[in-house]
Amino acid sequence: MSQFIFETSPKIVCEQGGASRLGELAKGLGIHRLFLVTDAGLVKAGLVEGALASLSAAGVAATVFSDVLADPPEARVLAAVEAACQDKADGVVGFGGGSSLDTAKLVALLGRTPQALPDIYGIGLARGPRLPLIQVPTTAGTGSEVTPISIITTPSHEKKGVVSPLLYPDVALLDSLLTLGLPPAVTAMTGVDAMVHAIESFTSRHKKNPLSDALAVKALQLLYANLPAAVGDGKDPAVREAMLQGSLFAGMAFANAPVAAVHALAYPLGGHYQLPHGLTNSLVLGPVLEFNLPQAEALYAELGRSILPALRSAADAEAAREFVSAIRTLVSSMPYAQRLREVAVKEEDLPMLSRDVMNIQRLLVNNPREVTYDDALALYQAAY
């Protein structure tokens, strides 16, 4: 028997135009003074207006905090918490990409139960309760709307996570119309990020289970099939909805069967060079897949057969190799930099980055193959 525990957000709404129901959903959670966490770009693009109109129509007062930064720094997160407390908010909405959603999680937590961020980095250290929380993703990538994780950049440029069931939102609201304007490069980066979530969850050494496996496979099928169209045009709501669903399923999977070496290698790149998270994952994905192949062959073969019907009768060795090749080919077609040297990473920094990776044992322990310092350095060199 396979024994496991599986957790996720208790309510998921997937509906084109669903942002117009935000007021109804907020009222259902007993929210009267809502604090909406987003970024300036979304406000400027007018994407928040429909949500605000819905809140107003439902009689829910709303304050917009639009100062979220990518890879949210501690100071900016704490500024959002302070603003929510001053506003006497009794509910929080995260509206945007992963940085907005991660910030909103901590606003909901710290706005109700104050505690120092350095004291709760890690797994299960946060105390509750928190404020009611709704998450509205505008990218198909992080899956943060169904994960118990918030990733923050510390003053020393480390990316650290608060991991607690308290961070599961009450409602995840997916509205594909909000993603139609995503530029091709952002669509590509976030889409590959979601694919990494699916792949690493399926091959995780810890907490992998039948439900996370099923979600990871379905996620990868949706993402692999729809990412080229989403990047090439992106105006088809059905394609965008498939991407959002793929991201959601991958998020549900890795929230329960955690990610590994790709993310561990990506985090120092984001922290030191302020590179987008999806891009950093993409830059190291190919080398890590090759590195893991000897230990993950059977699992990679399953994934290969799930996305490439021609491999259904192939032996594991062939199917696994073709899977790695297919993923590398797809990533190489994406409209962004493909090598570390192309994004101003200095070759002399690779040893420093490798040392940082060895401090991220929370993720490395999940990798199918053990990663040493020498391995990390070789992986960065292969990506350079």
KAPEQUI-V130735 format. One line per field, one symbol per residue. phi: phi as a letter, one per 40 degrees, with the letter a starting at -180 (. if undefined). burial: b if it has 24 or more other C-alpha atoms within 12 Angstrom, else e. A space follows every 50 residues. Layout:
phi->???
burial->???
This chain:
phi->.cbabbbaccbbbbacgcccbccdcccccgcbbbbcbabccccccgcccc ccccccccgbcbbbbbbcbcfdcdcccccccccccccfcbabbcbicdcc ccccdccccccbbcacddcbchbgccbbcbcdbbbbcbbbacgccbbcbb bbccdcgcbbbcbadcccccbbbbbcccbccccdccdcccccdcccdccc ccbccbgdadccccccccdccccccbcdccccbgccdccccccccccccc cccccbbccacdccccdcccccbfcdccccdccbcddcdcccddcbdccc ccccccbbdcccbccdcccccccdcccccccccccadbbdccbgcccccd ccccccdccbcdccccccbcbcdccccccccccc
burial->eeeeebbbbeebbbbbbbbbbbbbbbbebebbbbbbbbbeebeeeebbeb bbebbbebebbbbbbbbbbbbbbbebbbbbbebbbeebbbbbbbbbbbbb bbbbbbbbbbbbeeeebeebbbeeebbeebbbbbbbbbbbbbbbbbbbbb bbbbeeebbbbbbbbbbbbbbbbbbbbbbbbbebbbbbbbbbbbbbbbbb bbbbbbbbbebbbbbbbbbbbbbbbbbbbbbeebebbebbbbbbbbbbbb bbbbbbbbbbbbbbbbbbbbbbbbbbbbbbbbbbbbbbbbbbbeebbbbb bbbbbbbbeebeeeebbebbbbbbbbbbebbbebebbbbbeeeebeeeeb eebbbbbbbbbbbbbbbbbbbbbebbbbbbbbbb
